[in-house]
Amino acid sequence: MRYYTLKLNFPDTDERARVVQNLLDLKEALDKQVPAKEFNENLLISTWNIRDFDSNKFGHGPRLTESLFYLAEIISHYDLVALQEVSQDLGPLGQLMYILGEDWDFIATDVTEGKSGNRERMAFLYDQKRVTFRKIAGEIVLPGEDLLAGEQQFARTPFTVAFQSGWFRFSLCTVHIYYGADSGDGLDRRIREIEQIAKFLAERNEKYNENMILLGDFNIVSPEHQTMKALKENGFQVPAKIQEKPTPTNMFQTKYYDQIAYKEKKGEMRFAEHDNSAGVFNYYDIVFRSNQFPDYRKDLIETLTRRQRPYREKLERARSEKSKAEHQEAIDKLDALKMDQEALQIYYLEDWRTFQMSDHLPMWIELRINFSEDYLKKIQKPL
């Protein structure tokens, strides 16, 4: 982590002191909750939907510089992180990578075209001291006979990359499954996407006998829901540590959207058994807390002022009285929000801060990667 850039980014000493204290608190919490990195012994894999990073197409951003430091601090405690909702502009990702430091690298998809794809990317960020890219990467395209209803491909193309850490060779596939709706055609498509990606990768696992980890934002409602059944019924397993203590991954901790599942090459998927070998990290216990609302009131007002600008521009160009009234009403509502402290705090908690961090929480799993003893015992025996 390039912490020295904090002095350049926060010349005001009071602001810098506040941001640094938040980072220290984050580090302390992460050190308690996430396993320590052990050279050539363990691997920490995480998945995180990082909400609209960082197109600001919804007008609640862009992210503050301090938010990038908090995101980087969290990511740095893992070895390999699958990110969803990375936007077309890679500039913010470049800033994040710079803060992480020269040991980190990334692999990203092209943007997904079409309305459902939202011009999003998916990306893998990895610590090069701990993880090696095996020079194989690809997007998954379904064969004709397996297309979704209406001869559709996935809303957002799944991305598979081959890595190695220690003795452990594996492929990682990250997904951002179609959400749609909680019933009807939208739910049917969501279930079908989960079924098809699990089926495709399970068949590939059988054919090539490789370790496959499937992770990302599945938009799974609960461990008992048919969205989860669609994953398990096609041969994928959820690590025992995640099943033992299923933890919601949305910010309100009511949904189980994000998941990690696997199919293994016999005997090579070895999950650590410590109490913290799997989990979900709630950073809102540390940063952008409810009692920190006064620290961001100025930023909130600036955000709302920026949101007013397009309405003011439209108001100047409007010709009909109806259009003028609509644009003026939008401006007035945002002015009212600026003045109503209770409503402004609700906006801070439920909307604004989710575009600084995310509306999802990162999930992780710890694996053991040292198979040297097994190998030595194997070659010790005569053929």
N, C-alpha and C positions, 0 to 999 in steps of 0.2 A: 504494500500500500504506500502510495506517495503522500504521506501525511504532511511533508514539508510544504506542499502547495496550499495548505490551509492558511499559512501566513500571507500568501499572495491573494488568495480568494476572499479572505476576511480581514481587511486592514483595520477595521474597527475592533479594538481589543475586547470590548464587552460582548459583541456578537460572536467573535472567535471563541471566547471563553464559554459561551453558552453551547455552541456547536461542538466544541471539544468535549465538554462534559457529557453531552448526548452520546458522542462516540465512545467515551470511556464507559458509560452505562451500558451501551450496546455490547461492547467487548466483554464486559463482566457477565452479562446475561447469556451471551452466546457461549462463552467459556464454560458456564455451568450446564447449559442445556445440550450443546452439541459436542460429540466426542472429539478429543484431541487428535491431530494428525500424527500417525506413527509411520515412520519411514519404512517402506516396503512391507508393511503389515496390514494397513487398512485403507479403505477407499470410501469417501463420503460423496454420495450422489444425491443431488437435489433437483426438484422441479418447482418452477415458480412462474405463474402467469403475472407478468409485471405491468399490467394494465396500460395499454396505449402508450408505449414507450418510444418516442415522446412526440407524437405528431400534433398534440393539442387540438385535434379536430373537434373535440367537444367543448373547448373554450374554458376549461377549468385549470389550465396550466399556463405556461410550461413549468417543468420541474425547477425548483430552486437548486442552486449549487450544493447547498447542504444536503438536500435529498439524495443527490448522486453519491455523496460520501457515505450516507447511511446505507444505501443500496449496496455499494461496494463493500462496506464492512461486513454486511451479512453474507454476501456471495463469497468473500475471502475465507470464510470459515468452512467452506466445502471445497471439494476437489474438482467436481464436474457438475455444472448446473445447466439444466435445460430451461430456456426461457421461452415463453409464449407472448405474443402481442408486441413484438418489436416492430416498429413502424418502418416505412419505406426509407426515410431519411436516417442514415447510419451515423450522423453526426453525434447525437446524444450517446449512442452506444460507444462511439470512439472516445468520448469524454469519460464514460464509465470505465472503459478499459485502461485509459491513461491513469486514472486514480488507482486502479487495482495494481498496476505496475507491470514491468517488463516480463515477469514470469508467467503472465496470463495471456492467453490467446483465445480466439473464437472462430467458429464456423457457422455461417448463417445461410438460410435459404434465400432464394429470390422471393419477392412479394407474391402473394396469392391473388390472382385477378378475380374479378366478379364481385357481386354484391355481398355474398356470404363470406368471402375471403377477407373483406375489409382492407385489402392491400397490406396485410400483415406479413411479417417474417417470423420464423422460429430460429433460435440460435442455441448453440452449445458454447458455454464459456468454460475453460478448463485451465487448471494450474499445470504448466508444463513440467514442473519439478516432480509432479506426481502422476501425470497422465500423458500418454503418447497417442497421437492421432495416427491410425494405421493406414492412412491415405485412401480410404474408401468412404464415399459418402453418396447418398442419392435420395431423391424424392420418390415416394411410392405411388405408382399409377396402377389402378385396378385393371386386370384383363377384362375384355368385353363381356364375358359370361358372368362376371362378378360385379358389374356396375350397379349402383344404387337405383332406386326407382326413377324412371324418366331418363335412364342412361346417364346418370350423373356420376362424376368423380367426387372425392371428398371436398367439403366446403373449403377446408384449408389442408393443403397437401402434407401428409406425414413425412417426416425427415429422419432418415436412418444414417448413422455414422459408426464406423468401427474404431474402437479404442483398445488400449492396453494399459494396465496398471499393475506393476509387479509381475506376478505369474499369471494374472487373470486377463484373458483376452475375451472381448465381448462386443456386441453391437447394441447401440442405444437408439431407440426410436421414440421421438417426441411427437405428440399429437395435440391439436386443439380441436376437439370434436364440436360439431354443429350444435348450437343450443336450441334455437327455434322456439318451442313452447313446452309447457309441462304436460300437454295432452295433444291428441290428434296427430296430424301429419308431421308437425315439428318434432314431437317426441319419437314418433316412428322413425324418422330419419336419423335422429340422434342414436337410437338403439342400433339401427342398421349400420351406421358408420362404425360403432364400437365392435359389432359383430364382424364386419368385413376386415377391419385392420387386425383384429385378434386372429381371425381365421388365416389371413394372408401370412402373417408372421409365424403362426404355429406351423403352417405347411413348410415355410422356409426353414424353420428350426429343425424339422424332421429331415428335410432334404440335405442340409449342410451341417447338421449336428453342431450348432453354435449356441453360445450363451446369448440370450436375447432379453433385454430389459425394455419394457414398454412403459412410458411415463408421460405425464402431461396433464392438461386440463380436459378431462373426459366429460365434464358437466354431469357427473354422477350425483344423484339426489341423496342416496343413503346406501349403507352396506347391504341392505335387504332389497333395494329397488331393482327393477328389471334392467336398469342401465348397468348395474354391477353384475347381474347375472349374465348379461350379454358378453362381458369380458371373461368371466370364469368358465362359462360353458364352452368356450372355444380354446380351452387348454392352458390359459394363463392362471398363475397363482399370485396371490397377494402375500408378501412376506409376513410371517407369523407375528412379528413385532408390530406391524401396522394393524393386523387383524385383532390382536389382543386388546389394543387400546385405540380403536378407530377415533380419529380426531377430525372434526370439520375443518375445512381449509378456506372458507370464505371469511371475510373480515368480521361478520356477525357470528361466525362459528355455528352455523345452522345447516350448512350443506357440505357434502363430501366430494366436491367437484374434482379435486386433483388426486391422482393416484399413481402408485408405482406397482407394476406387475412384472412377472418374469416367466420364461421357460429356459431351462438350463441344459447345458451339456453335462452329462451324468457326473455328479460329485464336485462340480466346479463352482456352484453358486453357494457360497458359504457366508451366511449372514451372521454378523456379530450378535452376541447375546446379552450385552449390557442393557441396563434400564434405559439408557439414552441412545441406543443403537438405531432407533427410528423415532420420528416425531415431527411436529409442526411448530414453527417458531412464530409467536405472536409479537411482532416488533412494536405494535401499538401499546404494549405495556411499558415501552421505553421512550419512543419518539412520537411526536404529534399526539400527545396525550390530551385528555379533556382539559386538564389544568394548565396546559401550555397554549391554550387558545389566545390569550393576550399577546404572546410572542409573535403571532402571525396575523394579527388584526390588520396591520398595514398591508401585508401581502394579499389578504382577502379582499380588501377595498380595491387594490390595484387590479386584481383579477376581475372583479365585477365591473370596474371602469372599462377594462379592455373588452369585456363582453357587451358593453353598451355601444361601442364604436360602430359595428356594422349596422345596428338599428338607427343610429344617428345619421349615418351615410344614406341609408335607405329612406329615412324621413326627409332628407334634403332633396332626394330625387322623386319622392312620391308625388303623384298628381291627383289621385282621388282622395276624397276626405276619409274614406274607409281605410285606405292604406296608411294615411297619416296617423289616424287614430290607433291602428294596430301597432305601428312602430313606436308611437309615443307611450302606449300602454306598456310595452316591453321595457322601455327605458325607465318608466315610473316604477315598475315592479322591482327592478334592480336597485333603483335609488332607495326604495322602501326597505329592501333587504340590507342595504348598507347601514341604515339607521336603527334597525331592530336588532338589538344585541342578542336576544334569545334565538331569533331565526338565523342570525349570522353564525352563531355557535353550532347550530344544527347543520347548517351548510358546511361548516368546517369539518365536523365529525363524520357526516354521511357522504359528502361528495368531494370537497376540495382536497382533503388529505389523501384520499384514495388515488388522486392523480399526481400526488407527490411520491407516494410509496406504491400501493396497489390496493385492490379490493380482494386480493387473494393472499394467502400466507404460504411461505415456502415449506415443502415437505421434504424430508431426507431419510435415507437409509444408509447403514454402515455395513460394508462387506469386508471379509478377510481375504487377503490376496497373496499370502505367502504359502505356496505349495511345495517348497523346496524339500521338506522332510518326506513328503509322499513320493516325490520324484526319486530321491536317493534310495528309498526303500524299494522302489520299483526296479531300479537298475541294479540293485544289490542281488536280486534273485537271478539265478542262471536261466537262460532261455530254454 
